[in-house]
Amino acid sequence: MVLSLNVILFLTLHLLPGMKSSMVNLINNGYDGIVIAINPSVPEDEKLIENIKEMVTEASTYLFYATKRRVYFRNVRILIPMTWKSKSEYFIPKQESYDQADVIVANPYLKYGDDPYTLQYGRCGEKGKYIHFTPNFLLTNNSHIYGSRGRIFVHEWAHLRWGVFDEYNVDRPFYISRKNTIEATRCSTHITGTNVVFKKCQGGSCITRPCRRDSQTGLYEAKCTLIPEKSQTAKESIMFMQSLHSVTEFCTEKTHNTEAPNLQNKMCNGKSTWDVITNSVDFQNTSPMTEMNPPTRPTFSLLRSKQRVVCLVLDKSGSMSSEDRLIRMNQAAELYLIQVIEKGSLVGMVTFDSVAKIQNHLTRITDDNVYQKITANLPQEANGGTSICRGLKAGFQAIIHSNESTSGSEIILLTDGEDKEINLCFEDVKQSGAIIHTIALGPSAAKELETLSNMTGGYRFFANKDINGLTNAFSRISSRSGSITQQATQLESKALNITGRKRVNGTVPVDSTIGNDTFFVVTWTIKKPEIVLQDPKGKKYKTSDFKEDKLNIRSARLRIPGIAETGTWTYSLLNNHASSQMLTVTVTTRARSPTTPPVTAAAHMSQHTAHYPSPVIVYAQVSQGFLPVLGISVIAIMETEDGRQVTLELWDNGAGADTVKNDGIYSRYFTDYYGNGRYSLKVHAQARDNTARLNLRQPQNKALYVPGYVENGKIILNPPRPEVRDDLAKAKIEDFSRLTYGESFTVSGAPTGNHPSVLPPNKITDLEAKFKEDYIQLSWTAPGNVLDKGKANSYVIRISKSFMDLQEDFDNATLVNTSNLIPKEAGSKENFEFKPEHFRVENGTKLYIAVQAINEANLISEVSHIVQAIKFIPLPEDSVHALGTKISEITLAIFGLPMIFSTF
C-alpha cells in the first residue's frame, strides 16, 4: 500500500511527540504549566513581573472569546534568574528552565527593534519553539503600535501552540485580486484603510501622498504602506492586525482570504487559521464552555533558578569492559568535568553495577584541584550486573546529603545495559523533581532510558561505534539557564584511523566571538601520538605541553593560556606505533566576552520517534544571539545501532523541509532508515571562504508594526519603526567551526534490507511567475525523487484563468507542454519559460499557475501554491509621471484594471 504524503504528514504531526519539552497541558479548557523565563542578563525590575501578569490576565479573556469559549490560561510559572535577589515568595523550580521555556524575556542582540515574535520553523499545525518578548517591549506602552500586550500574546500563542502563520506579508503588501482590484495582503478583506507613501518624516511627523501605480507591475509602488482605519467593523483577524479594537476572532473558512500572498496560505494550502486551530490536538477533545466568561483569572507561581547541581551516575558493569567502553566513558566524563560544566556548579558522582556507590558527594567546581578529586574516582574496572534504579537512588542520596534538593537538580545517567526492574523506580524519579539526562551506550542499553528523560524533561542521547559519541553527548549537556556566554562551545570532534608511522594534519578556526577557556584534547587507542599544535601567529605547542592524566585513560589535554588567538590553528598527529590506531581530536572553548554572544549551533529532529515510512526532519539552528547566520555549510550525520552512518547536507533555502529562507534554520527530510532502534545525530556547521553573514532583518511570525491609523479622515502616524541600514542588513562574519550533538531518536517499522521508497517528491513552495513579452517565466527550487533527495522524473504544470478552478480542480486545468523540461537535482534552481498557447494574451491578461513533481515510481507530489502572472505593457516614459499625479480614464483603460486610488 502506498500512503499519500498528506496522510504521512498527518501521522507525523498528530501522532508523534514533538521534540521540545514544553510543560504546557490543556486540562478542562484551561492551559496549565506555561513557563515564562527571564534571561539572566535582564536587570532586576519588579515592574517586569507585574506587566507579565497583566499581559497574561488580559490575554486569557481575549483568548477565551477568540476561541469561542474553548480555552483560557489557568496557571503560569514565571522563572526568575539567579542574577535577581532571592525573596521568600520565590519557589525552587523543578524541571522548568530558560532553555525549555514557552516564553522568553531577553534583550535583542543588536538593538534594532522590540517586535514580539515566535521562533517557528515547522510545518503548518506544528508547534513553535518559543515566544520572545524584549524587556523594553514589556516595560513600554506600545499599544498604539501593536495593540495591547494581551492581544499580542494571543497572536503569538497561536503561532507557538497551533502552528498558524501571519496573514500579512511585508515583502508583498499588495496583490491584484480576481476582481482586478489592488488589495492589501490581509485577512479579512473587510478591513479598510488608506494607502500612502511617506514623503518626508521629521520630528515625529510625516508628510504623505497617495500611492502611485507602478507602470511595470500594475501594483502600487514599492514604498506604498497601508494605514488602517482606527474604527472598523470587521472582527477578523487576530493573525493580521490584532491591534484593531474590532478584531476579536480568527479568520474562518467563510471570511478567509485565499488569494492573499501570505505565509498562512502558502504553508497551510489556503486553509484559514481557524480551520488549522480547530484541527489541532488541543481542540480535538475540547468543547465550548457553558460559562460566558473565563472561569478564573490566571494564577502565577514565581520560581527562582537555583545553582546548578549535577550528579554523574555511571555504569561500571561487566559489559562496559567491551569495545573500550569504560575508557571512553572516563575520557568523556573527565572532559565534561574539566571543560564543560560551568564554574561554581555543584557536582557529585555515583558508580553502579549490581550495587551503587557514592564516589563523591556534591563538590563546588572552583579550580583544577576540585576536578581531580572527582576524576580520581572514575572507575578503573568493569564487572558485575546492572541496577539502574540503585544508581539513580544513590544519585538522589548524594544530592540530599549535601542539603540540596533533588528538585531541579540534574542527573547524567550513562549505561550500556538493561535492567528488568528499571520501571520500579519510575515513581521515585517523578517525585524527586530531578531532571535526568540519559546516555545510551551501544545497542543493548535499556529501552526505558527514553522514558526517564521524557518524564523528567531531560536530554536523551545515543552513542555507539562513533568513538567520539560519548564526548559529544557530554559536551551537549550544558546549563539551561540562558547564560550562553558561560557555556562551553565545541569547535571540533574528529576521529582519525591512522596507519602505523603515518602523520595526519588538520585545522581548527578560532573566531573572535570565542577563545576563553580553550582546550585541545587528543585521545588514542594504543600509544600516545606525537602532537604538534600551532596557533595563527606561529607559536607551537608540542607533545610535552599536553598533560596526560594519571588515570591511564589514553587522553592528553592542553589548555591554551589566556585568550586563544583568533585565526586558523593547525595540528599534526604522528602515529608512532607500528599498527593502525584510532586518534581523536576534540576542541572546546567559551565566549571571548560576557557581552558578546558567540556563534552557536543547536540540532534536533522534528520528532523523538519515527515510524516507517513517515519522514522526520533534521533541524540545525545557527545563530549569534538571536541573529541568523547565513551562507555556511551544515552537515548532519546520523548513526544507527549497527554503526552505519548517513550524511546529509542541510539547507536554508525555503524549499522542501525548510519553511523560511535565510532564517538560520537549516533543514532536510530524513528517510534513510537502515533498520530499527536508536539513531544518534551530530551536526557540523562551518563557515568557509568568508561567505558567512548575519541576517539583521526582523524575524517572521511576529506582531505587525502598525505605522498609524486613519481617524476622522486624518492620518495619525506612530513613530517610524527602527530599520536596519541596507549596508548592515547582511553583515559578514569571519570563518568558524561548530560541532553539536542532537538528541537521539528511535525508528520503528522499517523493513530489513533494501526497500523501495513510498514517498513522492516534496511540495514546491517557492514557485514564482512573471510575463516576459508573450511568454511566462517560472522559477522554483527543484524537489527530489524522494521528498528533497535525488531528482524528480518529470513535472506537471497546469494553468488557468480561474484561481478557484486551479485550486479545486487542478487535474482538469490546462496542461502545459513540459517535454523539454528535464528536472535538476534537488535544491537546484529550476527555470522554465513557455507560451500560453491556449489563451489570448493581451494587456491585463491574468493567469494562474501551479506545479506538481512526479518521481521514478510515478508518485506525485502535492500541488504547489498557486502563483499569478499578469501581462502588462509598460507605459511610455512621458506617461509614467502623469500616472502618479493625475490618472486619466485612458490610463485606466490601458491597465485594464480598476484603480482604487488610496483606499481599499
C-alpha positions in Angstrom: 0.0 0.0 0.0 1.3 3.5 -0.9 0.4 6.2 1.5 -0.2 9.7 0.2 2.1 12.3 1.5 -0.8 14.1 3.2 -1.6 11.0 5.2 2.0 10.5 6.2 2.4 14.1 7.2 -0.8 14.0 9.2 0.6 11.0 11.1 3.9 12.8 11.7 2.2 16.0 13.0 -0.5 14.4 15.1 0.6 11.0 16.3 4.3 11.5 17.1 5.6 13.6 20.0 7.3 16.8 19.3 10.9 17.4 20.3 10.5 20.5 22.5 9.8 19.6 26.1 7.0 22.1 26.8 5.3 21.5 30.2 2.0 23.0 29.0 -1.1 20.9 29.5 -4.7 21.6 28.5 -7.0 20.3 31.2 -10.7 21.1 31.3 -10.3 24.0 28.9 -7.5 25.6 30.9 -3.8 25.8 30.0 -1.6 24.8 32.9 2.2 24.9 33.2 3.1 27.7 30.9 6.7 28.8 31.6 7.8 32.4 31.1 11.5 32.7 31.7 13.6 35.9 32.2 17.1 35.9 30.8 20.0 36.3 33.4 21.2 39.4 31.6 18.0 41.3 32.2 18.3 43.8 35.1 16.0 43.1 38.1 12.8 45.1 37.8 9.6 44.3 39.7 7.6 46.1 37.1 8.5 43.4 34.6 6.8 40.7 36.6 3.7 42.9 37.2 3.4 43.6 33.5 3.8 39.9 32.6 0.9 39.1 35.0 -1.2 41.9 33.5 -0.5 40.7 30.0 -1.4 37.1 30.6 -4.5 38.0 32.5 -5.8 40.2 29.7 -4.8 37.6 27.2 -6.7 34.9 29.0 -10.0 36.7 28.5 -9.2 37.7 24.9 -8.2 34.1 24.1 -11.4 32.7 25.7 -13.7 34.7 23.4 -11.4 34.4 20.3 -11.7 30.6 20.6 -15.4 30.8 21.1 -15.2 29.9 24.8 -13.0 26.9 24.4 -9.7 27.7 26.1 -8.1 30.2 28.6 -4.9 30.5 30.7 -5.2 28.9 34.1 -1.7 28.7 35.5 1.6 30.4 34.6 5.1 29.9 36.1 7.5 32.9 35.9 11.1 31.7 36.1 13.3 34.4 37.6 17.1 34.3 37.0 19.7 33.7 39.7 21.0 37.2 39.0 18.0 38.6 40.8 17.8 38.8 44.5 16.2 35.9 46.4 12.8 36.5 48.0 10.6 34.5 50.3 7.8 34.3 47.7 10.1 32.7 45.2 9.9 28.9 44.9 12.6 26.4 43.7 11.9 25.2 40.2 11.6 21.6 39.3 12.1 20.9 35.6 11.4 24.5 34.5 14.4 26.1 32.7 15.1 29.0 30.4 16.1 26.8 27.5 12.8 24.9 27.7 10.5 27.9 28.4 7.5 28.7 26.2 8.1 32.4 26.5 11.5 34.1 27.0 12.2 37.7 28.1 15.5 38.8 26.7 17.2 41.7 25.2 17.7 41.6 21.4 21.2 41.2 20.2 21.9 44.5 18.4 19.1 46.8 19.4 17.1 47.5 16.3 13.5 46.9 17.4 11.3 45.3 20.0 8.9 43.4 17.8 7.5 40.4 19.7 7.9 37.3 17.6 7.7 33.5 17.8 10.5 31.2 16.6 8.5 29.0 14.4 10.0 26.9 11.6 7.9 23.8 11.4 5.1 22.7 9.1 1.5 24.0 9.2 0.0 22.9 12.5 3.3 22.2 14.2 4.2 24.0 17.5 6.8 26.7 17.5 9.8 26.8 19.8 9.3 29.9 21.9 7.8 33.4 22.0 10.4 36.2 22.5 9.5 39.5 24.3 12.1 42.1 25.0 12.1 43.8 28.4 11.7 47.2 26.7 8.5 45.9 25.0 7.1 44.7 28.3 8.0 47.9 30.1 6.9 50.4 27.5 3.4 51.2 26.4 3.3 50.2 22.7 -0.5 49.7 22.4 -0.8 52.3 19.7 1.7 50.3 17.6 0.9 46.7 18.3 -2.3 46.8 20.3 -2.5 45.8 23.9 0.1 43.3 25.2 -2.7 40.8 26.0 -3.8 40.8 22.4 -0.2 40.4 21.2 0.3 37.4 23.5 -2.7 35.7 21.9 -1.4 36.4 18.4 2.0 34.9 19.3 0.3 32.0 21.2 -1.4 31.0 18.0 2.0 30.8 16.3 3.5 28.8 19.2 0.8 26.4 20.2 -1.2 25.8 17.0 1.3 26.4 14.2 -0.6 29.0 12.2 1.1 31.8 10.3 0.8 35.6 9.7 -1.8 36.8 7.3 0.1 39.9 6.2 3.3 40.0 4.1 5.8 42.7 4.5 7.6 41.7 1.2 4.3 41.6 -0.8 2.0 44.0 0.9 -0.4 44.2 -2.1 -1.7 41.9 -4.8 -4.1 42.0 -7.7 -7.3 40.2 -6.9 -9.6 38.0 -9.0 -11.8 41.1 -9.3 -8.9 43.0 -10.9 -8.6 45.3 -7.9 -5.4 46.1 -5.9 -5.8 44.7 -2.5 -3.7 44.8 0.7 -2.4 41.4 1.8 -4.8 40.8 4.7 -7.5 38.7 6.3 -10.3 39.5 6.2 -10.8 41.7 3.2 -13.4 43.6 5.2 -10.7 45.6 7.0 -10.4 49.1 5.4 -7.8 51.7 5.2 -5.7 54.2 3.2 -2.6 53.5 1.1 0.1 56.2 1.3 3.8 56.9 0.7 5.7 58.8 3.4 7.4 61.7 1.6 9.3 63.2 4.5 9.5 62.5 8.2 10.9 64.9 10.7 10.3 65.4 14.5 7.8 62.6 14.8 5.6 63.8 11.9 5.5 62.8 8.3 4.2 64.3 5.0 2.3 61.6 3.0 0.9 61.4 -0.5 -1.4 58.8 -2.2 0.3 55.7 -3.6 1.1 55.7 -7.3 0.7 52.8 -9.7 3.9 51.0 -10.8 3.8 51.0 -14.6 5.8 47.8 -14.8 3.8 45.6 -12.4 0.4 47.3 -12.1 0.7 47.2 -8.3 1.3 50.1 -6.1 4.9 51.4 -5.9 7.4 49.7 -3.6 7.1 52.2 -0.7 3.3 52.2 -0.5 2.0 51.5 3.0 -1.4 50.6 4.4 -2.8 52.9 7.1 -5.9 51.2 8.6 -9.0 52.9 9.7 -9.0 53.2 13.5 -12.7 52.4 13.6 -13.6 49.1 11.9 -16.5 46.7 11.9 -14.5 43.6 10.8 -13.9 41.0 13.6 -11.1 39.2 11.8 -8.3 38.6 12.0 -6.0 38.2 15.0 -3.3 36.9 12.8 -3.4 40.0 10.6 -3.9 43.0 12.9 -4.9 42.2 16.4 -4.3 45.9 17.3 -7.6 46.9 15.9 -10.3 47.2 18.6 -12.9 45.4 16.5 -10.7 42.4 15.8 -11.6 39.6 18.2 -11.6 36.5 16.0 -9.5 34.4 13.7 -10.3 34.1 10.0 -12.7 31.2 9.4 -13.5 29.3 6.2 -16.2 31.9 5.4 -14.0 35.0 6.0 -10.6 33.7 4.9 -8.8 35.4 2.1 -7.4 32.5 0.0 -5.9 34.9 -2.6 -3.6 36.8 -0.2 0.1 36.0 -0.9 0.8 35.4 2.8 2.6 32.6 4.7 -0.6 31.2 6.1 -1.9 30.4 2.6 1.5 29.2 1.4 2.2 26.9 4.4 -1.4 25.7 5.1 -2.6 25.2 1.5 -5.1 28.0 1.6 -6.7 26.9 4.9 -8.0 29.5 7.3 -6.2 30.0 10.7 -9.4 28.9 12.5 -9.5 25.6 10.4 -5.9 24.9 11.4 -6.6 25.7 15.1 -9.8 23.6 15.4 -7.9 20.7 13.8 -5.1 20.9 16.5 -4.8 18.3 19.2 -5.9 20.9 21.7 -9.3 21.3 20.1 -10.0 17.6 19.2 -11.5 16.8 22.6 -12.3 20.3 23.8 -15.9 21.7 23.6 -17.1 25.2 24.2 -17.7 26.0 27.9 -21.2 27.0 29.1 -19.8 29.9 31.0 -19.9 33.3 29.2 -16.7 34.4 31.0 -13.5 32.6 31.8 -14.0 30.5 35.0 -11.0 32.1 36.8 -8.2 34.6 36.5 -4.8 33.0 35.8 -2.7 32.1 38.8 1.1 32.8 38.9 4.0 30.9 40.5 7.3 32.8 40.9 10.3 30.5 40.6 13.9 31.5 41.0 16.6 29.5 39.3 19.0 27.7 41.6 22.7 27.0 41.5 23.4 24.2 39.0 23.6 20.8 40.7 24.7 17.8 38.6 25.4 14.2 39.7 27.0 11.7 37.3 25.6 8.2 37.6 28.0 6.0 35.6 27.7 2.3 34.7 30.7 0.1 35.5 29.0 -3.3 35.0 30.9 -6.1 33.2 29.6 -5.2 29.7 31.4 -1.9 30.0 34.7 -3.7 29.5 34.0 -4.4 25.8 34.9 -2.1 23.0 36.9 0.2 25.4 33.6 1.5 26.7 34.9 2.1 30.2 37.8 4.1 28.9 35.6 6.0 26.5 33.2 6.8 29.4 36.0 8.0 31.6 37.5 10.2 28.8 34.1 11.8 28.2 33.4 12.3 31.9 36.8 13.9 32.5 36.3 16.2 29.6 32.8 17.2 31.0 34.2 17.9 34.4 37.2 19.9 33.2 35.9 21.6 30.1 32.1 21.7 30.0 30.5 22.1 33.5 30.2 25.7 34.4 32.3 27.2 37.2 30.5 27.4 40.5 28.4 24.3 39.8 27.9 21.6 42.4 28.9 18.2 41.1 28.7 14.6 42.5 29.4 11.2 41.2 28.0 7.7 41.6 29.1 4.5 40.0 27.0 1.4 39.8 26.9 -2.2 38.7 24.5 -4.6 40.6 25.1 -2.2 43.5 25.7 1.5 43.6 28.4 3.6 45.4 28.6 7.3 46.0 32.1 8.2 44.9 31.8 11.9 45.5 29.1 13.9 47.4 28.4 17.4 45.9 31.5 19.5 45.4 31.6 23.0 44.1 33.7 23.3 41.0 36.2 26.1 41.5 39.6 25.1 40.3 41.7 22.2 38.9 42.2 20.6 42.3 38.4 20.1 42.6 38.2 18.4 39.2 41.0 16.0 40.2 39.2 14.9 43.4 36.3 13.8 41.3 38.1 12.3 38.3 40.4 10.3 40.6 37.3 8.2 41.5 36.3 7.3 37.9 36.0 3.5 37.7 39.1 1.5 36.6 37.4 -1.9 36.4 34.2 -3.1 34.9 32.4 -6.0 36.5 29.0 -7.1 37.9 25.4 -6.7 36.8 23.3 -3.6 36.0 21.0 -2.0 38.5 20.0 1.4 37.1 17.5 2.1 39.9 20.1 1.6 42.6 22.4 4.0 40.7 19.6 6.7 40.5 18.7 6.3 44.1 22.3 6.7 45.1 22.4 9.8 42.9 19.5 11.3 44.8 21.2 10.5 48.1 24.4 12.2 47.0 22.4 15.3 46.3 20.3 15.2 49.5 23.4 14.5 51.6 24.7 18.0 50.7 21.5 19.7 51.9 20.5 20.2 48.3 17.0 19.5 47.0 16.7 16.9 44.2 14.0 19.2 42.7 15.6 21.0 39.7 18.9 19.1 40.1 20.3 17.1 37.2 21.5 13.5 36.9 23.5 12.3 33.9 22.8 8.6 33.6 25.1 6.6 31.4 24.6 2.9 30.8 25.1 0.2 28.2 23.0 -2.5 29.9 19.4 -3.5 30.6 17.6 -3.6 33.9 14.4 -5.5 34.1 13.4 -3.7 37.3 14.0 -0.2 36.0 10.3 0.6 36.0 10.1 0.1 39.7 11.8 3.4 40.4 9.8 5.5 37.9 7.6 6.8 40.7 10.6 7.8 42.8 12.0 9.6 39.8 8.8 11.5 39.3 8.6 12.5 42.9 12.2 13.7 43.0 11.6 16.6 40.6 15.1 15.9 39.2 16.0 16.2 35.5 17.5 13.0 34.2 19.7 13.2 31.1 20.3 9.7 29.7 23.1 8.4 27.5 22.5 5.0 25.9 25.8 3.4 25.1 25.6 0.7 22.5 22.6 -1.2 21.0 21.7 -3.1 24.2 21.2 -0.2 26.6 17.8 -0.3 28.4 14.9 0.8 26.1 13.3 2.5 29.1 16.0 5.2 29.2 14.0 7.5 26.9 11.1 7.2 29.3 13.2 8.6 32.1 14.3 11.5 30.0 10.7 12.2 28.8 9.1 12.1 32.2 11.7 14.5 33.7 12.4 16.9 30.8 16.0 15.7 30.3 18.0 15.1 27.2 18.4 11.7 25.6 21.5 10.7 23.7 22.8 7.6 22.0 26.4 6.7 21.4 27.7 3.7 19.6 30.5 3.0 17.2 31.5 6.7 16.8 34.4 6.8 19.2 33.7 10.5 19.9 29.9 9.8 20.6 30.2 9.9 24.4 32.4 13.0 24.3 29.9 14.8 22.1 26.9 13.8 24.2 28.5 15.1 27.4 29.5 18.3 25.7 25.9 18.9 24.8 24.7 18.9 28.5 25.4 22.4 29.4 23.5 24.8 31.7 19.9 25.6 30.6 20.0 29.0 32.4 20.2 31.1 29.3 23.8 32.3 30.0 25.2 31.5 26.6 28.5 33.2 27.2 29.2 30.8 30.1 28.5 27.7 28.2 31.2 25.5 26.5 31.3 25.6 22.7 32.6 22.6 20.8 34.7 23.5 17.8 36.0 20.1 16.7 35.4 16.4 17.3 37.2 14.3 14.8 38.1 10.6 14.8 41.0 9.6 12.6 42.1 6.0 11.8 45.8 6.4 11.2 48.1 3.7 9.8 51.4 2.9 11.5 54.1 5.6 11.4 51.8 7.9 9.4 51.0 11.6 10.1 47.7 13.4 9.7 47.2 17.2 9.7 44.2 19.3 10.4 43.0 22.9 11.1 40.5 24.5 13.5 39.3 28.1 13.1 39.0 30.2 16.2 36.8 33.2 15.6 36.6 36.4 17.5 33.4 35.5 19.4 35.2 32.7 21.3 38.6 31.9 22.7 38.2 31.8 26.5 39.0 28.6 28.4 40.1 26.8 25.2 41.2 23.1 25.3 42.7 20.8 22.8 42.3 17.1 23.7 43.9 14.2 21.9 43.0 10.5 22.7 44.4 7.3 21.3 43.7 3.6 21.4 47.2 2.1 21.6 50.0 4.6 22.1 50.2 8.3 22.6 50.9 10.0 19.3 53.4 12.8 18.7 51.5 16.1 18.8 52.3 19.5 17.2 49.8 22.4 17.6 50.5 25.8 16.1 48.5 29.0 16.7 47.8 31.6 14.0 50.9 33.6 14.9 53.2 30.7 14.6 53.6 29.7 18.3 54.0 25.9 18.6 52.8 23.5 21.4 54.4 20.1 21.4 53.6 16.7 22.9 55.2 17.6 26.2 52.8 20.5 26.6 49.8 18.2 26.5 49.2 16.9 30.0 48.4 13.2 30.3 46.1 12.3 33.1 47.1 9.9 35.9 44.1 7.5 35.2 45.6 5.8 32.2 42.6 6.6 30.1 44.7 7.4 26.9 44.0 11.1 26.9 46.2 14.2 26.8 45.0 17.8 27.2 46.3 21.3 26.5 44.7 24.4 28.0 45.6 27.5 26.0 46.7 30.2 28.4 44.6 33.3 28.4 42.5 34.0 25.3 43.2 31.8 22.3 44.5 33.7 19.2 41.9 34.4 16.5 42.5 32.7 13.2 43.3 29.2 12.0 45.1 26.8 14.3 46.8 23.8 12.7 47.6 20.4 14.3 49.7 17.5 13.3 49.5 14.0 14.8 52.0 11.3 14.2 51.1 7.7 14.9 54.4 6.5 16.2 53.2 2.9 16.7 53.7 0.2 14.0 50.0 -0.7 13.9 47.0 1.4 12.9 45.2 3.2 15.7 42.3 5.5 16.2 43.2 9.0 17.3 40.6 11.7 18.2 40.9 15.5 18.4 38.4 17.5 20.4 38.4 21.2 20.9 36.2 23.2 23.3 36.1 26.8 24.2 33.9 29.5 25.7 32.8 33.1 24.7 35.5 35.7 24.5 33.4 38.4 26.1 30.4 38.2 28.5 28.7 40.9 26.5 29.1 39.5 23.0 27.3 36.2 22.4 29.3 33.6 20.4 28.1 31.9 17.3 26.2 28.8 18.4 24.7 25.7 16.7 21.9 23.5 18.0 20.4 20.5 16.3 17.4 18.3 16.8 15.0 16.1 14.9 11.3 17.1 14.3 10.2 14.0 16.3 11.6 11.7 19.0 10.2 8.7 17.2 9.8 7.8 13.6 7.6 5.1 12.1 8.4 3.9 8.6 7.6 5.3 6.1 6.9 8.6 7.8 9.7 11.2 7.3 11.3 13.2 10.0 13.1 16.5 9.6 16.6 17.3 10.7 16.9 20.9 12.0 20.0 22.9 12.9 19.8 26.4 14.1 23.0 28.5 13.7 22.9 32.0 15.2 24.8 34.7 17.0 22.5 35.7 19.8 19.1 35.9 18.1 20.6 36.7 14.7 20.6 34.0 12.0 23.9 33.0 10.4 23.7 32.5 6.6 25.9 31.2 3.9 27.5 28.3 5.7 27.9 24.5 5.3 25.8 22.5 7.7 26.3 18.7 7.6 24.3 16.2 9.7 25.5 12.7 10.5 23.0 10.1 11.8 24.4 6.8 13.2 22.3 3.6 13.6 22.6 0.9 16.2 24.7 -1.2 13.9 27.2 1.6 13.3 26.0 2.7 9.8 26.3 6.4 9.2 24.2 8.6 7.0 25.4 12.0 6.0 23.0 14.8 4.9 23.7 18.3 3.9 21.1 20.7 5.5 19.7 23.7 3.6 18.3 27.1 4.5 16.7 27.7 1.1 13.0 28.0 1.9 12.2 24.8 0.0 11.4 21.2 0.8 11.7 20.7 4.5 12.9 24.3 5.1 10.0 26.7 5.9 11.6 30.1 5.6 14.6 31.0 3.5 17.6 32.8 5.3 16.3 32.4 8.9 19.4 30.5 10.1 17.4 27.3 10.4 19.0 24.6 8.2 16.9 21.5 7.5 16.3 18.4 5.4 13.9 15.5 5.3 15.4 12.2 6.6 14.1 9.0 5.2 17.1 6.7 5.0 16.0 4.2 7.7 18.6 1.4 7.9 16.9 -0.8 10.5 15.0 0.0 13.7 16.2 1.2 17.0 18.1 4.3 18.2 19.8 6.8 15.9 22.2 9.4 17.0 22.5 12.9 15.5 25.7 15.0 15.1 25.8 18.3 13.2 28.9 20.2 11.9 28.5 23.8 10.9 31.3 25.5 9.1 31.8 28.9 7.6 34.5 29.0 4.9 36.0 31.4 2.4 34.4 34.5 4.0 30.9 33.5 2.8 29.1 33.7 6.2 26.9 36.7 7.1 24.4 37.7 9.7 20.8 38.3 8.8 19.8 41.5 10.6 16.3 41.6 9.1 13.4 41.3 11.5 12.2 37.7 12.1 8.9 36.4 10.7 5.9 35.2 12.7 5.6 38.5 14.7 3.0 41.0 15.6 2.6 43.6 12.8 4.1 47.0 13.5 1.3 49.4 12.6 2.6 52.7 11.1 -0.5 54.7 12.1 -4.3 54.9 11.9 -6.9 56.9 10.0 -9.1 58.8 12.5 -12.0 61.0 11.3 -10.4 61.2 7.9 -6.9 62.2 9.2 -3.8 60.1 9.3 -2.3 59.8 12.8 1.1 58.3 12.5 3.1 56.2 15.0 6.8 56.8 15.4 8.7 55.3 12.5 9.8 51.7 13.1 13.6 51.3 13.6 15.1 49.9 10.4 18.4 48.3 9.7 20.6 50.1 7.2 21.0 48.2 4.0 24.7 48.1 4.4 24.3 46.3 7.7 21.4 44.0 6.7 23.7 41.2 5.9 26.8 41.8 7.9 29.7 39.5 7.1 31.3 37.4 9.9 34.6 35.5 9.9 35.1 31.8 9.2 34.2 29.5 12.1 33.5 25.9 13.0 30.9 24.5 15.4 30.0 20.9 16.3 26.9 20.0 18.2 25.2 16.7 19.2 21.4 16.4 18.9 19.1 14.2 21.0 18.7 10.6 19.8 15.5 9.4 18.0 14.0 6.0 17.6 12.9 4.3 14.4 10.3 1.5 14.2 8.5 -0.4 11.4 11.4 -0.2 9.0 11.7 -3.3 6.7 15.0 -5.1 6.6 17.3 -4.9 3.5 16.7 -2.6 0.6 13.2 -1.3 0.2 11.6 0.9 -2.4 10.5 4.3 -1.3 6.8 5.1 -0.9 7.3 8.8 -0.7 6.8 11.3 -3.5 8.8 14.4 -4.3 8.3 17.3 -1.8 5.7 20.0 -2.5 7.2 23.0 -4.3 6.8 26.0 -2.0 8.7 28.8 -3.7 7.2 28.9 -7.2 7.3 32.4 -8.9 5.9 33.5 -12.2 6.1 36.6 -14.4 5.3 37.6 -18.0 8.2 38.4 -20.4 6.6 39.7 -23.6 4.1 36.9 -24.5 6.0 34.2 -22.5 5.6 33.2 -18.9 8.8 32.6 -16.9 8.6 30.3 -14.0 11.2 29.6 -11.3 11.3 27.3 -8.3 13.6 25.1 -6.2 13.8 21.5 -7.6 12.3 18.8 -5.3 13.8 15.4 -5.2 12.9 11.9 -6.2 12.1 11.2 -2.6 11.0 14.4 -0.9 14.1 16.6 -1.2 16.6 13.9 -2.1 17.7 12.9 -5.6 15.8 14.4 -8.5 12.3 14.1 -9.8 11.4 12.3 -13.0 9.1 15.0 -14.5 6.9 18.0 -13.8 3.2 18.7 -14.3 2.4 22.3 -14.9 -1.2 23.5 -15.3 -2.6 26.9 -16.0 -6.0 28.6 -15.7 -7.7 32.0 -15.9 -9.5 31.0 -12.7 -7.8 30.8 -9.3 -10.7 28.7 -7.9 -10.6 26.2 -10.8 -6.9 25.6 -10.3 -7.3 25.2 -6.6 -10.3 22.9 -6.6 -9.8 21.0 -9.8 -6.1 21.0 -10.7 -6.2 17.8 -12.7 -8.6 19.3 -15.2 -6.9 22.6 -15.7 -5.0 23.3 -19.0 -1.8 21.3 -19.2 1.5 23.0 -20.2 3.9 21.1 -22.5 6.9 20.2 -20.4 8.5 17.6 -22.7 11.7 19.7 -22.9 11.9 20.3 -19.1 14.3 17.8 -17.5 14.3 18.0 -13.7 17.5 19.0 -11.9 19.0 17.7 -8.7 17.0 18.6 -5.5 17.9 22.0 -4.2 18.8 23.4 -7.7 17.1 26.4 -9.2 14.7 25.5 -11.9 13.8 28.0 -14.7 11.2 27.3 -17.3 9.7 29.5 -20.0 6.6 28.8 -22.1 4.0 30.5 -24.2 0.4 30.0 -23.0 -0.9 28.8 -26.4 -4.5 28.2 -25.3 -5.1 31.7 -24.0 -5.3 35.0 -25.7 -2.6 37.2 -24.2 -3.2 40.9 -24.2 -2.6 43.9 -21.9 -4.1 43.0 -18.5 -4.2 39.2 -19.1 -4.1 37.4 -15.7 -3.2 33.7 -15.5 -2.8 31.3 -12.6 -0.2 28.5 -12.5 0.7 25.6 -10.2 3.1 22.7 -10.4 3.5 19.1 -9.3 6.5 16.8 -9.5 6.5 13.1 -10.3 9.2 10.6 -9.3 10.5 7.4 -10.9 7.9 5.3 -9.1 5.2 7.5 -10.5 4.4 9.0 -7.1 3.1 12.6 -7.4 3.8 15.5 -5.1 1.3 17.8 -3.6 0.2 20.7 -5.8 2.4 23.7 -5.3 0.9 27.0 -4.1 -0.8 28.9 -6.9 1.0 31.9 -8.4 -0.2 34.7 -10.6 1.2 36.1 -13.8 -0.2 39.4 -15.2 0.6 40.7 -18.6 1.5 44.5 -18.6 2.7 46.7 -21.4 4.8 49.4 -19.7 3.7 53.0 -20.4 6.0 55.4 -22.3 8.3 57.4 -20.0 6.4 60.6 -20.5 3.2 58.8 -19.3 4.7 57.5 -16.1 4.9 60.9 -14.4 1.3 61.6 -15.3 0.3 58.3 -13.8 1.4 59.3 -10.4 -0.1 62.7 -10.5 -3.3 62.7 -12.4 -4.7 59.4 -13.6 -6.9 59.7 -16.7 -9.6 57.4 -17.9 -7.3 56.5 -20.8 -4.6 55.3 -18.4 -7.1 53.1 -16.5 -8.2 51.6 -19.7 -4.6 50.8 -20.7 -4.0 48.9 -17.5 -7.4 47.1 -17.8 -7.7 47.2 -14.0 -9.8 49.4 -11.7 -7.7 51.9 -9.7 -8.5 52.0 -6.0 -6.6 55.3 -5.5 -5.7 55.4 -1.8 -8.4 53.3 -0.2 -9.4 49.7 -0.5 
